[in-house]
Amino acid sequence: MADFKLTYATMFNPPEELHTGFDKAVEKLKNNMGREQTMLIGGKEVLADEKFEDRSPVNVDWVLAMMQKGNAKHAQDALAVRAKPPPCGAAPPGRSAWNCCARRHR
């Protein structure tokens, strides 16, 4: 499927792999819907006292994730970290760090 390009001309007859891959991605999304997400401040996962539901614009009955409702202290902490970038690779496993390495090596 690496050679396949989805265009207006090919969209009516895509390879079966496209459907299979799409179905797998949708199943993965459904399995992760509604999970609580943390904020990432200074390379650390942070929980807030208040949360809010992130709902799908397609179907407002779907809760995509429970998000942290950061407060002024969280914002101040994030701005303080922004002034001093973390070392490269400082993000916890499974989370992407903001692009600190690229900024340093320009």
A tleap script that builds the chain and sets N, CA, C and O, in Angstrom:
source leaprc.protein.ff14SB
mol = sequence {
  NMET ALA ASP PHE LYS LEU THR TYR ALA THR
  MET PHE ASN PRO PRO GLU GLU LEU HIE THR
  GLY PHE ASP LYS ALA VAL GLU LYS LEU LYS
  ASN ASN MET GLY ARG GLU GLN THR MET LEU
  ILE GLY GLY LYS GLU VAL LEU ALA ASP GLU
  LYS PHE GLU ASP ARG SER PRO VAL ASN VAL
  ASP TRP VAL LEU ALA MET MET GLN LYS GLY
  ASN ALA LYS HIE ALA GLN ASP ALA LEU ALA
  VAL ARG ALA LYS PRO PRO PRO CYS GLY ALA
  ALA PRO PRO GLY ARG SER ALA TRP ASN CYS
  CYS ALA ARG ARG HIE CARG
}
set mol.1.N position { 0.816 -1.196 0.000 }
set mol.1.CA position { 0.000 0.000 0.000 }
set mol.1.C position { 0.858 1.258 0.000 }
set mol.1.O position { 0.332 2.358 -0.171 }
set mol.2.N position { 2.149 1.122 0.185 }
set mol.2.CA position { 3.033 2.284 0.214 }
set mol.2.C position { 2.985 3.064 -1.098 }
set mol.2.O position { 3.234 4.270 -1.110 }
set mol.3.N position { 2.669 2.393 -2.193 }
set mol.3.CA position { 2.624 3.053 -3.499 }
set mol.3.C position { 1.276 3.707 -3.782 }
set mol.3.O position { 1.161 4.493 -4.722 }
set mol.4.N position { 0.260 3.397 -2.990 }
set mol.4.CA position { -1.088 3.914 -3.231 }
set mol.4.C position { -1.209 5.357 -2.764 }
set mol.4.O position { -0.769 5.708 -1.670 }
set mol.5.N position { -1.812 6.187 -3.610 }
set mol.5.CA position { -2.106 7.569 -3.242 }
set mol.5.C position { -3.606 7.774 -3.371 }
set mol.5.O position { -4.192 7.508 -4.420 }
set mol.6.N position { -4.220 8.250 -2.297 }
set mol.6.CA position { -5.653 8.505 -2.305 }
set mol.6.C position { -5.906 9.848 -2.978 }
set mol.6.O position { -5.482 10.894 -2.488 }
set mol.7.N position { -6.601 9.801 -4.106 }
set mol.7.CA position { -6.948 11.012 -4.863 }
set mol.7.C position { -8.419 10.914 -5.249 }
set mol.7.O position { -9.070 9.907 -4.972 }
set mol.8.N position { -8.943 11.953 -5.885 }
set mol.8.CA position { -10.323 11.891 -6.353 }
set mol.8.C position { -10.505 10.756 -7.358 }
set mol.8.O position { -11.569 10.138 -7.401 }
set mol.9.N position { -9.493 10.476 -8.157 }
set mol.9.CA position { -9.595 9.425 -9.164 }
set mol.9.C position { -9.544 8.023 -8.549 }
set mol.9.O position { -10.130 7.094 -9.104 }
set mol.10.N position { -8.861 7.854 -7.424 }
set mol.10.CA position { -8.699 6.516 -6.837 }
set mol.10.C position { -9.596 6.266 -5.634 }
set mol.10.O position { -9.642 5.143 -5.131 }
set mol.11.N position { -10.307 7.277 -5.161 }
set mol.11.CA position { -11.043 7.132 -3.908 }
set mol.11.C position { -12.218 6.164 -3.988 }
set mol.11.O position { -12.719 5.720 -2.955 }
set mol.12.N position { -12.662 5.833 -5.184 }
set mol.12.CA position { -13.803 4.932 -5.316 }
set mol.12.C position { -13.396 3.464 -5.369 }
set mol.12.O position { -14.253 2.581 -5.339 }
set mol.13.N position { -12.092 3.200 -5.448 }
set mol.13.CA position { -11.620 1.829 -5.494 }
set mol.13.C position { -10.286 1.704 -4.750 }
set mol.13.O position { -9.287 1.302 -5.347 }
set mol.14.N position { -10.255 2.046 -3.449 }
set mol.14.CA position { -8.993 1.951 -2.715 }
set mol.14.C position { -8.672 0.488 -2.387 }
set mol.14.O position { -9.566 -0.357 -2.378 }
set mol.15.N position { -7.407 0.194 -2.122 }
set mol.15.CA position { -7.051 -1.183 -1.760 }
set mol.15.C position { -7.674 -1.570 -0.418 }
set mol.15.O position { -7.957 -0.709 0.415 }
set mol.16.N position { -7.881 -2.861 -0.219 }
set mol.16.CA position { -8.495 -3.368 1.011 }
set mol.16.C position { -7.700 -2.953 2.251 }
set mol.16.O position { -8.278 -2.758 3.320 }
set mol.17.N position { -6.380 -2.819 2.115 }
set mol.17.CA position { -5.529 -2.418 3.243 }
set mol.17.C position { -5.952 -1.072 3.819 }
set mol.17.O position { -5.843 -0.845 5.024 }
set mol.18.N position { -6.428 -0.191 2.967 }
set mol.18.CA position { -6.866 1.123 3.437 }
set mol.18.C position { -8.057 0.972 4.381 }
set mol.18.O position { -8.099 1.603 5.437 }
set mol.19.N position { -9.025 0.138 4.001 }
set mol.19.CA position { -10.194 -0.091 4.854 }
set mol.19.C position { -9.786 -0.771 6.165 }
set mol.19.O position { -10.253 -0.393 7.240 }
set mol.20.N position { -8.917 -1.770 6.066 }
set mol.20.CA position { -8.472 -2.502 7.255 }
set mol.20.C position { -7.741 -1.576 8.216 }
set mol.20.O position { -8.000 -1.596 9.419 }
set mol.21.N position { -6.829 -0.764 7.689 }
set mol.21.CA position { -6.082 0.182 8.522 }
set mol.21.C position { -6.999 1.204 9.169 }
set mol.21.O position { -6.823 1.556 10.335 }
set mol.22.N position { -7.978 1.679 8.410 }
set mol.22.CA position { -8.927 2.657 8.943 }
set mol.22.C position { -9.748 2.034 10.078 }
set mol.22.O position { -9.931 2.647 11.130 }
set mol.23.N position { -10.241 0.810 9.853 }
set mol.23.CA position { -11.037 0.138 10.882 }
set mol.23.C position { -10.229 -0.079 12.162 }
set mol.23.O position { -10.759 0.080 13.261 }
set mol.24.N position { -8.960 -0.438 12.029 }
set mol.24.CA position { -8.095 -0.621 13.203 }
set mol.24.C position { -7.908 0.700 13.956 }
set mol.24.O position { -7.932 0.735 15.186 }
set mol.25.N position { -7.719 1.787 13.196 }
set mol.25.CA position { -7.527 3.101 13.822 }
set mol.25.C position { -8.789 3.535 14.566 }
set mol.25.O position { -8.700 4.094 15.659 }
set mol.26.N position { -9.955 3.285 13.987 }
set mol.26.CA position { -11.215 3.645 14.643 }
set mol.26.C position { -11.397 2.826 15.917 }
set mol.26.O position { -11.834 3.357 16.938 }
set mol.27.N position { -11.064 1.532 15.863 }
set mol.27.CA position { -11.186 0.686 17.052 }
set mol.27.C position { -10.255 1.169 18.166 }
set mol.27.O position { -10.642 1.197 19.335 }
set mol.28.N position { -9.032 1.547 17.802 }
set mol.28.CA position { -8.078 2.067 18.793 }
set mol.28.C position { -8.614 3.358 19.412 }
set mol.28.O position { -8.518 3.561 20.623 }
set mol.29.N position { -9.175 4.220 18.578 }
set mol.29.CA position { -9.751 5.469 19.069 }
set mol.29.C position { -10.887 5.185 20.047 }
set mol.29.O position { -10.954 5.789 21.117 }
set mol.30.N position { -11.773 4.272 19.684 }
set mol.30.CA position { -12.907 3.951 20.552 }
set mol.30.C position { -12.436 3.399 21.895 }
set mol.30.O position { -13.027 3.704 22.931 }
set mol.31.N position { -11.380 2.591 21.883 }
set mol.31.CA position { -10.868 2.013 23.128 }
set mol.31.C position { -10.256 3.067 24.046 }
set mol.31.O position { -10.161 2.854 25.254 }
set mol.32.N position { -9.842 4.198 23.486 }
set mol.32.CA position { -9.208 5.243 24.286 }
set mol.32.C position { -10.138 6.411 24.600 }
set mol.32.O position { -9.742 7.341 25.303 }
set mol.33.N position { -11.349 6.377 24.098 }
set mol.33.CA position { -12.283 7.483 24.322 }
set mol.33.C position { -12.631 7.612 25.795 }
set mol.33.O position { -12.838 6.614 26.486 }
set mol.34.N position { -12.692 8.842 26.266 }
set mol.34.CA position { -13.110 9.127 27.623 }
set mol.34.C position { -12.020 9.043 28.677 }
set mol.34.O position { -12.267 9.327 29.849 }
set mol.35.N position { -10.824 8.658 28.276 }
set mol.35.CA position { -9.742 8.547 29.268 }
set mol.35.C position { -9.286 9.927 29.727 }
set mol.35.O position { -9.348 10.907 28.983 }
set mol.36.N position { -8.830 9.971 30.967 }
set mol.36.CA position { -8.320 11.224 31.511 }
set mol.36.C position { -6.932 11.508 30.938 }
set mol.36.O position { -6.072 10.628 30.903 }
set mol.37.N position { -6.729 12.731 30.497 }
set mol.37.CA position { -5.451 13.181 29.963 }
set mol.37.C position { -4.821 14.163 30.949 }
set mol.37.O position { -5.518 14.948 31.591 }
set mol.38.N position { -3.517 14.107 31.057 }
set mol.38.CA position { -2.814 15.019 31.948 }
set mol.38.C position { -2.283 16.218 31.172 }
set mol.38.O position { -2.222 16.200 29.943 }
set mol.39.N position { -1.902 17.254 31.904 }
set mol.39.CA position { -1.156 18.365 31.305 }
set mol.39.C position { 0.316 17.999 31.413 }
set mol.39.O position { 0.715 17.276 32.325 }
set mol.40.N position { 1.108 18.488 30.499 }
set mol.40.CA position { 2.547 18.256 30.542 }
set mol.40.C position { 3.214 19.603 30.774 }
set mol.40.O position { 3.236 20.455 29.885 }
set mol.41.N position { 3.762 19.793 31.977 }
set mol.41.CA position { 4.419 21.052 32.343 }
set mol.41.C position { 5.820 20.720 32.832 }
set mol.41.O position { 5.984 20.023 33.834 }
set mol.42.N position { 6.811 21.209 32.140 }
set mol.42.CA position { 8.187 20.971 32.546 }
set mol.42.C position { 8.579 19.505 32.495 }
set mol.42.O position { 9.391 19.044 33.298 }
set mol.43.N position { 7.996 18.765 31.542 }
set mol.43.CA position { 8.329 17.359 31.410 }
set mol.43.C position { 7.631 16.462 32.419 }
set mol.43.O position { 7.903 15.263 32.471 }
set mol.44.N position { 6.733 17.030 33.225 }
set mol.44.CA position { 6.023 16.258 34.242 }
set mol.44.C position { 4.530 16.257 33.939 }
set mol.44.O position { 3.965 17.264 33.513 }
set mol.45.N position { 3.906 15.107 34.169 }
set mol.45.CA position { 2.464 15.023 34.001 }
set mol.45.C position { 1.794 15.654 35.222 }
set mol.45.O position { 2.110 15.314 36.362 }
set mol.46.N position { 0.872 16.571 34.969 }
set mol.46.CA position { 0.241 17.345 36.036 }
set mol.46.C position { -1.273 17.145 35.979 }
set mol.46.O position { -1.879 17.204 34.909 }
set mol.47.N position { -1.865 16.911 37.135 }
set mol.47.CA position { -3.317 16.813 37.270 }
set mol.47.C position { -3.840 18.092 37.922 }
set mol.47.O position { -3.191 18.662 38.799 }
set mol.48.N position { -5.000 18.527 37.492 }
set mol.48.CA position { -5.646 19.698 38.088 }
set mol.48.C position { -6.798 19.235 38.970 }
set mol.48.O position { -7.276 18.109 38.838 }
set mol.49.N position { -7.235 20.099 39.860 }
set mol.49.CA position { -8.370 19.770 40.718 }
set mol.49.C position { -9.663 19.688 39.907 }
set mol.49.O position { -10.537 18.870 40.195 }
set mol.50.N position { -9.775 20.548 38.887 }
set mol.50.CA position { -10.982 20.567 38.058 }
set mol.50.C position { -10.700 19.931 36.711 }
set mol.50.O position { -9.589 20.017 36.189 }
set mol.51.N position { -11.724 19.288 36.152 }
set mol.51.CA position { -11.635 18.630 34.851 }
set mol.51.C position { -12.774 19.122 33.965 }
set mol.51.O position { -13.727 19.737 34.443 }
set mol.52.N position { -12.661 18.841 32.660 }
set mol.52.CA position { -13.781 19.088 31.760 }
set mol.52.C position { -13.798 18.015 30.688 }
set mol.52.O position { -12.771 17.414 30.371 }
set mol.53.N position { -14.978 17.783 30.136 }
set mol.53.CA position { -15.134 16.786 29.085 }
set mol.53.C position { -14.846 17.420 27.732 }
set mol.53.O position { -15.347 18.502 27.425 }
set mol.54.N position { -14.038 16.744 26.927 }
set mol.54.CA position { -13.810 17.146 25.541 }
set mol.54.C position { -14.716 16.266 24.695 }
set mol.54.O position { -14.499 15.058 24.602 }
set mol.55.N position { -15.730 16.862 24.079 }
set mol.55.CA position { -16.720 16.100 23.312 }
set mol.55.C position { -16.490 16.251 21.814 }
set mol.55.O position { -15.959 17.259 21.348 }
set mol.56.N position { -16.895 15.243 21.082 }
set mol.56.CA position { -16.754 15.246 19.630 }
set mol.56.C position { -17.701 16.258 18.998 }
set mol.56.O position { -18.866 16.335 19.388 }
set mol.57.N position { -17.224 17.033 18.032 }
set mol.57.CA position { -18.136 17.940 17.327 }
set mol.57.C position { -19.070 17.172 16.381 }
set mol.57.O position { -20.101 17.703 15.968 }
set mol.58.N position { -18.717 15.939 16.039 }
set mol.58.CA position { -19.538 15.118 15.151 }
set mol.58.C position { -20.724 14.531 15.900 }
set mol.58.O position { -21.833 14.466 15.371 }
set mol.59.N position { -20.479 14.099 17.155 }
set mol.59.CA position { -21.526 13.509 17.974 }
set mol.59.C position { -21.244 13.930 19.417 }
set mol.59.O position { -20.336 13.401 20.057 }
set mol.60.N position { -22.018 14.871 19.917 }
set mol.60.CA position { -21.746 15.428 21.241 }
set mol.60.C position { -22.013 14.440 22.376 }
set mol.60.O position { -21.722 14.740 23.534 }
set mol.61.N position { -22.558 13.275 22.059 }
set mol.61.CA position { -22.711 12.226 23.073 }
set mol.61.C position { -21.382 11.515 23.338 }
set mol.61.O position { -21.236 10.850 24.364 }
set mol.62.N position { -20.420 11.644 22.433 }
set mol.62.CA position { -19.119 10.993 22.586 }
set mol.62.C position { -18.192 11.876 23.408 }
set mol.62.O position { -17.909 13.009 23.019 }
set mol.63.N position { -17.720 11.369 24.537 }
set mol.63.CA position { -16.706 12.057 25.329 }
set mol.63.C position { -15.357 11.543 24.835 }
set mol.63.O position { -15.007 10.386 25.071 }
set mol.64.N position { -14.608 12.390 24.156 }
set mol.64.CA position { -13.321 11.981 23.609 }
set mol.64.C position { -12.278 11.819 24.700 }
set mol.64.O position { -11.474 10.887 24.667 }
set mol.65.N position { -12.290 12.737 25.677 }
set mol.65.CA position { -11.302 12.683 26.758 }
set mol.65.C position { -11.768 13.542 27.914 }
set mol.65.O position { -12.564 14.466 27.745 }
set mol.66.N position { -11.257 13.220 29.091 }
set mol.66.CA position { -11.427 14.073 30.265 }
set mol.66.C position { -10.142 14.894 30.367 }
set mol.66.O position { -9.057 14.342 30.555 }
set mol.67.N position { -10.269 16.184 30.245 }
set mol.67.CA position { -9.114 17.072 30.206 }
set mol.67.C position { -8.957 17.821 31.529 }
set mol.67.O position { -9.916 18.006 32.278 }
set mol.68.N position { -7.736 18.240 31.790 }
set mol.68.CA position { -7.450 19.025 32.998 }
set mol.68.C position { -7.859 20.481 32.752 }
set mol.68.O position { -7.602 21.035 31.683 }
set mol.69.N position { -8.482 21.079 33.730 }
set mol.69.CA position { -8.829 22.505 33.646 }
set mol.69.C position { -7.774 23.265 34.439 }
set mol.69.O position { -7.904 23.479 35.644 }
set mol.70.N position { -6.728 23.665 33.724 }
set mol.70.CA position { -5.629 24.363 34.369 }
set mol.70.C position { -6.061 25.700 34.935 }
set mol.70.O position { -7.023 26.311 34.470 }
set mol.71.N position { -5.333 26.144 35.949 }
set mol.71.CA position { -5.640 27.427 36.582 }
set mol.71.C position { -4.456 28.386 36.383 }
set mol.71.O position { -3.517 28.078 35.648 }
set mol.72.N position { -4.511 29.522 37.029 }
set mol.72.CA position { -3.462 30.533 36.868 }
set mol.72.C position { -2.094 30.004 37.303 }
set mol.72.O position { -1.082 30.339 36.686 }
set mol.73.N position { -2.049 29.193 38.344 }
set mol.73.CA position { -0.783 28.627 38.809 }
set mol.73.C position { -0.174 27.710 37.744 }
set mol.73.O position { 1.034 27.745 37.511 }
set mol.74.N position { -1.006 26.896 37.102 }
set mol.74.CA position { -0.513 26.030 36.027 }
set mol.74.C position { 0.058 26.865 34.885 }
set mol.74.O position { 1.100 26.531 34.322 }
set mol.75.N position { -0.631 27.954 34.549 }
set mol.75.CA position { -0.152 28.828 33.473 }
set mol.75.C position { 1.182 29.465 33.845 }
set mol.75.O position { 2.087 29.539 33.014 }
set mol.76.N position { 1.308 29.922 35.077 }
set mol.76.CA position { 2.574 30.518 35.524 }
set mol.76.C position { 3.695 29.488 35.496 }
set mol.76.O position { 4.808 29.804 35.074 }
set mol.77.N position { 3.424 28.268 35.936 }
set mol.77.CA position { 4.433 27.206 35.910 }
set mol.77.C position { 4.866 26.913 34.479 }
set mol.77.O position { 6.055 26.748 34.207 }
set mol.78.N position { 3.892 26.847 33.555 }
set mol.78.CA position { 4.216 26.568 32.155 }
set mol.78.C position { 5.048 27.694 31.549 }
set mol.78.O position { 5.989 27.434 30.800 }
set mol.79.N position { 4.712 28.935 31.865 }
set mol.79.CA position { 5.492 30.060 31.337 }
set mol.79.C position { 6.905 30.065 31.908 }
set mol.79.O position { 7.855 30.411 31.206 }
set mol.80.N position { 7.050 29.685 33.165 }
set mol.80.CA position { 8.377 29.632 33.779 }
set mol.80.C position { 9.228 28.557 33.102 }
set mol.80.O position { 10.424 28.749 32.883 }
set mol.81.N position { 8.611 27.443 32.777 }
set mol.81.CA position { 9.330 26.366 32.083 }
set mol.81.C position { 9.700 26.806 30.672 }
set mol.81.O position { 10.787 26.506 30.178 }
set mol.82.N position { 8.791 27.511 30.041 }
set mol.82.CA position { 9.030 27.984 28.657 }
set mol.82.C position { 10.275 28.865 28.615 }
set mol.82.O position { 11.014 28.847 27.630 }
set mol.83.N position { 10.512 29.628 29.668 }
set mol.83.CA position { 11.689 30.490 29.723 }
set mol.83.C position { 12.970 29.668 29.842 }
set mol.83.O position { 14.043 30.128 29.452 }
set mol.84.N position { 12.860 28.458 30.378 }
set mol.84.CA position { 14.014 27.577 30.528 }
set mol.84.C position { 13.641 26.205 29.984 }
set mol.84.O position { 13.073 25.401 30.722 }
set mol.85.N position { 13.940 25.904 28.712 }
set mol.85.CA position { 13.521 24.639 28.113 }
set mol.85.C position { 14.135 23.429 28.816 }
set mol.85.O position { 15.270 23.493 29.287 }
set mol.86.N position { 13.383 22.323 28.888 }
set mol.86.CA position { 13.922 21.105 29.499 }
set mol.86.C position { 14.974 20.483 28.599 }
set mol.86.O position { 15.037 20.810 27.414 }
set mol.87.N position { 15.806 19.591 29.136 }
set mol.87.CA position { 16.771 18.902 28.286 }
set mol.87.C position { 16.050 18.024 27.267 }
set mol.87.O position { 14.917 17.598 27.490 }
set mol.88.N position { 16.710 17.763 26.166 }
set mol.88.CA position { 16.097 16.916 25.136 }
set mol.88.C position { 15.731 15.559 25.723 }
set mol.88.O position { 16.488 14.986 26.506 }
set mol.89.N position { 14.571 15.056 25.339 }
set mol.89.CA position { 14.126 13.757 25.813 }
set mol.89.C position { 13.558 13.774 27.208 }
set mol.89.O position { 13.480 12.722 27.842 }
set mol.90.N position { 13.153 14.936 27.719 }
set mol.90.CA position { 12.676 15.033 29.097 }
set mol.90.C position { 11.218 14.627 29.262 }
set mol.90.O position { 10.727 14.544 30.388 }
set mol.91.N position { 10.522 14.375 28.167 }
set mol.91.CA position { 9.105 14.010 28.281 }
set mol.91.C position { 8.961 12.588 28.804 }
set mol.91.O position { 9.800 11.732 28.524 }
set mol.92.N position { 7.892 12.334 29.569 }
set mol.92.CA position { 7.647 10.970 30.049 }
set mol.92.C position { 7.415 10.023 28.875 }
set mol.92.O position { 7.054 10.478 27.790 }
set mol.93.N position { 7.613 8.720 29.064 }
set mol.93.CA position { 7.374 7.758 27.987 }
set mol.93.C position { 5.954 7.879 27.456 }
set mol.93.O position { 5.002 8.026 28.223 }
set mol.94.N position { 5.826 7.816 26.150 }
set mol.94.CA position { 4.511 7.904 25.530 }
set mol.94.C position { 4.008 9.308 25.314 }
set mol.94.O position { 2.925 9.485 24.757 }
set mol.95.N position { 4.746 10.309 25.731 }
set mol.95.CA position { 4.348 11.709 25.525 }
set mol.95.C position { 5.446 12.400 24.732 }
set mol.95.O position { 6.629 12.151 24.965 }
set mol.96.N position { 5.074 13.251 23.813 }
set mol.96.CA position { 6.084 13.954 23.029 }
set mol.96.C position { 6.437 15.275 23.702 }
set mol.96.O position { 5.553 16.020 24.125 }
set mol.97.N position { 7.712 15.557 23.797 }
set mol.97.CA position { 8.163 16.826 24.373 }
set mol.97.C position { 8.018 17.909 23.323 }
set mol.97.O position { 8.050 17.618 22.127 }
set mol.98.N position { 7.857 19.162 23.750 }
set mol.98.CA position { 7.853 20.214 22.742 }
set mol.98.C position { 9.238 20.266 22.147 }
set mol.98.O position { 10.203 19.862 22.796 }
set mol.99.N position { 9.355 20.736 20.974 }
set mol.99.CA position { 10.497 20.517 20.101 }
set mol.99.C position { 11.758 21.230 20.589 }
set mol.99.O position { 12.282 22.107 19.901 }
set mol.100.N position { 12.242 20.857 21.769 }
set mol.100.CA position { 13.393 21.557 22.349 }
set mol.100.C position { 14.673 21.271 21.592 }
set mol.100.O position { 15.496 22.172 21.426 }
set mol.101.N position { 14.867 20.061 21.132 }
set mol.101.CA position { 16.112 19.727 20.425 }
set mol.101.C position { 16.223 20.517 19.132 }
set mol.101.O position { 17.293 21.038 18.819 }
set mol.102.N position { 15.143 20.615 18.381 }
set mol.102.CA position { 15.184 21.331 17.113 }
set mol.102.C position { 15.484 22.811 17.325 }
set mol.102.O position { 16.159 23.432 16.504 }
set mol.103.N position { 14.988 23.372 18.418 }
set mol.103.CA position { 15.234 24.783 18.696 }
set mol.103.C position { 16.712 25.022 18.987 }
set mol.103.O position { 17.272 26.046 18.593 }
set mol.104.N position { 17.335 24.080 19.674 }
set mol.104.CA position { 18.734 24.261 20.035 }
set mol.104.C position { 19.685 24.037 18.877 }
set mol.104.O position { 20.783 24.593 18.848 }
set mol.105.N position { 19.261 23.214 17.916 }
set mol.105.CA position { 20.173 22.825 16.842 }
set mol.105.C position { 19.864 23.511 15.534 }
set mol.105.O position { 20.180 22.972 14.473 }
set mol.106.N position { 19.264 24.668 15.571 }
set mol.106.CA position { 18.976 25.426 14.331 }
set mol.106.C position { 20.216 26.090 13.823 }
set mol.106.O position { 20.177 26.769 12.797 }
savepdb mol mol.pdb
quit
